[in-house]
Amino acid sequence: MDNNQYFYRTAIFTRKEGRVALVDIDDPENITALEDWLGTVVSLADGAHTIQEIIDYMSRQYPSPPDKLEETIHSVIERLEEGKIIRLSNSAVSLPYYLASPIEKLNIKKAQKLIKEDGYVNGSK
């Protein structure tokens, strides 16, 4: 995996009760909880940071970084990419309004309108 690639989410997410989960914009109570590592990567997948930057960030979260941290992050990114929850890019990506923040910070009506205008459907346009 090229650590110079940028990573960005293609799914709407929530930070309900301290946990990151995927959420349906049309039914915000319909959530799919994510494992901690998956949730961390999804919440940080803003399109403005590279894989190397998340590795560096996560290594600073520990007094002594865990063994195989880089491999763990690569594995998580691969799983999320296979599930079409995140994508990789060779350059920074500006997220649309409805993907840029957790659903709690969105104006739902505005987000729904923009989703319709963009033709966004489950991570694709």
Helices and strands as residue ranges (DSSP letters): E 6-9, E 13-14, G 16-18, E 21-24, E 27-33, H 36-44, E 46-50, H 51-59, H 69-82, E 86-89, H 97-100, G 103-105, H 108-118
